[in-house]
């Protein structure tokens, strides 16, 4: 079959540098069978304000001459993605396709809000986008998961096959990003999908069916990445790595047998109820450097409504297992779940301290459409902001120049936990945890003053502990600054 189309995939910028977009990595690699050439403009890997992002996109289009531009969108990049599309259309007559995690929420509204867009891809895109590339423009009848215009109407082709095997897919090749060396942890996955139904979780992400990847295929990618990009560590990026004890132990056995000798960790929280001494011991022996457990809340009145499919006792037992093996442990928590209050949020923090986590992560609830948390909030509370306007990540608490804090857009509240209390809990708990909301990634005296004020207000008795932690974070930032040149290459060398 004769290949046609040059495809440019774009990862819109965020306020802080992100890791490699594994989704675009998979997509780019699997378009090579049907497309003449595929490149990725990874703007999310650099600190890139909107004007610079527009310039880099225009430069990439001018030098690469694509027939199709695909733009990946998350909830936090939706507005900038629409802006890029609006700026792109006047000088680009080809096909503009949008997809990514946020597409399943907005669906046909993306075409309504972005009239310049030709099509939207929902769900896993490797097969869907490839089929779009094979078809004539606008002829997308029968392609599942595609939304497009036909005769001035918006057509929605629903997804019928909710999951696909991915063992036969081409694995990501980040040379399409313009990368020759990867200094950060290499993102890689051993499975897709999640069979659980937590009240806060996006029900569309990865499908409801857990699909393991053949381990031989996993290790082929890992060994290729080490030989090609000189990786020094890797991170597992998947919803639930430890669903099956036997598979995790076999994974660890092969890591050692193949003499991979790379440190690694799981980017997403592990299931506490699936942890066992044998599993954790195998992970440690195979080079796992730290473990994160998704907890959400340790308060019974809140936890019982989270619908995690495990018990608080199982979480406590999981923590004990990890701590016995002396592996650094992180707990992931959410402030503002259904039935939460300021007092219960503070109790949640106190209970997390008692369990002895080495680190804790605290985020504000955003009730995603389609989740039980959304339904509960619509019935019992108020939703003030959409996915596009609510602040969901720490970097959003500062303006584009990182010079001053912005007014925080709390997504929702309830009578027992009003938004003012949610904001208090967010600042207070993160300060006491040493997270400082923004992690000093772009520190200056304005931010240092705000940090000092927060410490004095919420945790003045531990001033010495905070001073030590701030110095440690500043030292880490100095190391990260040395990698800035590599990050800039992500957005430029793929088009030279």
Number of C-alpha atoms within 10 A of each C-alpha: 5 7 13 14 17 20 25 24 24 25 23 28 23 21 23 18 16 15 15 21 17 18 15 27 22 20 25 29 20 22 22 17 14 18 18 14 18 24 25 29 27 28 25 24 25 23 19 21 15 18 9 13 21 19 13 17 21 17 14 22 21 13 10 18 16 22 17 21 24 24 25 22 21 17 18 21 19 21 14 19 22 21 15 21 23 14 16 18 15 9 10 18 12 15 20 20 23 27 23 22 20 24 22 19 17 18 18 20 14 22 19 12 11 16 14 20 23 18 25 27 26 27 22 22 21 20 15 18 23 18 16 20 20 15 11 9 12 14 13 21 14 9 18 20 22 27 27 22 19 12 7 7 8 15 16 19 17 14 13 8 9 16 17 16 12 17 17 9 14 19 22 20 21 26 18 24 26 20 19 15 15 19 13 15 18 22 21 23 19 20 25 23 21 20 15 16 16 16 22 23 19 20 21 19 18 22 19 16 14 20 19 18 16 13 16 12 16 18 18 11 18 21 15 15 21 18 10 16 18 15 19 16 22 22 18 19 19 20 23 21 25 20 19 13 16 12 15 19 19 14 20 21 16 16 18 16 11 10 10 16 13 17 16 22 19 24 18 18 19 23 22 24 20 16 22 15 14 13 22 24 19 19 23 20 14 23 18 22 17 19 23 25 24 18 23 23 27 24 18 12 13 19 20 17 15 22 14 18 11 15 16 17 12 15 21 15 16 22 23 15 20 25 18 12 12 12 18 15 18 20 23 20 23 20 25 31 27 27 19 22 22 20 12 21 26 17 15 23 23 13 14 21 14 9 15 15 18 16 16 22 18 21 18 21 22 24 26 18 18 15 17 22 23 22 15 17 18 15 10 14 18 17 16 13 14 16 19 15 16 19 20 20 13 17 19 22 18 18 13 17 9 19 14 13 14 12 11 15 17 21 20 24 25 22 11 15 21 17 20 12 17 23 18 13 23 21 19 20 26 21 21 17 19 20 20 23 23 19 16 17 17 14 15 11 9 12 19 14 11 14 20 16 13 18 22 14 11 16 18 15 10 12 13 10 12 21 14 10 14 19 11 11 18 16 11 13 16 11 11 12 12 10 12 14 10 17 23 16 17 25 26 19 15 20 18 8
